[in-house]
Amino acid sequence: MKFNPEIGFLSRVSEEDKILFAKHLAVMAKSGISLAESIEVLIRQTKTSAFKRVLQGVLGDLENGQQLSKALSRYPKIFDPFT
């Protein structure tokens, strides 16, 4: 059975978690911290286990050479695509 990252735990990621993620990621990016290191910091700081798992997936994708947009697009119920 293939793991589907959209099932179950994703509904427990709050809007506040997503807003703080974007805000903190932007601050770290402006300060010159790499994306991977920024995501590692955010994983350590995130209190919600569901969001930690999502960020760990995003980090894994980044470490495998994926672009941030591609890594986030795996979780459309959390990171809504802009059109």
N, C-alpha and C positions, 0 to 999 in steps of 0.2 A: 504494500500500500504506500502510495506516494504522500509525503508530508505536504499539507496545504496550509501555508502561513496565514490564510484568511479566516480560518475557523476558530471559533471560541474565544481565545484570550484577547484578540484584537479589539473586541468591543469594550474592553476595560481601559483603554487608553483615553485619558481625558483631554479636553480641549486645552486645559491649562498646561498639561505635559507637552503637548505639541507646540504651543506658543513659547514656552520656556526653552524647548529644544531649538526652535528657529532663532530665538533671541540670543541664546548662548553660543550657538554655532556661528552666527554672524559676528559676534564679538571676538571669538577665537580666530575666525578667518581673517578679520581685519588686523589682528595682532600678529599674524604670520604663522600661526600654529597649523600644522598639516591637518587635512581632513581626518585621516585615520587617528591621529593623536587626539583631535578634538572629540571624535566619537568615543574613544576610549575614556576620556574624562567624563563625558556625559553618561556613559554606562555606569561608571562608579558613582556618579551623583544622583542618578535616577532612583527613586524609591519604589516605583511601580514595577513589579516583576514582569508584567506583560510588555511594558515598553522597553525594559532591559533586553528581553529576548529579541524584540524587533531591532533594536540598535545593534545587538550582537550579529544579527543577520546582515544588517547594512555594513557593519565593519568587515565581516567576512567577504562580502562582495567587493568592497574597496580594496582589501588586501589581495584579492584575486584579479585586480586590474579593471574592475567595472567603474564606470563613471557614477558620481553621486546620484544623478538623475535616474539612472538605470536601477541602482540599488534601492532608491526610494520607491520607484514605480512597482516594485514587487509587493508593496503594501498600499494599494489604492484606497482601502477603507480608512487608512490612517493619514496618508499623505495624498490629498486630493490633487489630481493633475490640473495644471492651469492650461486653459486653451485659448 
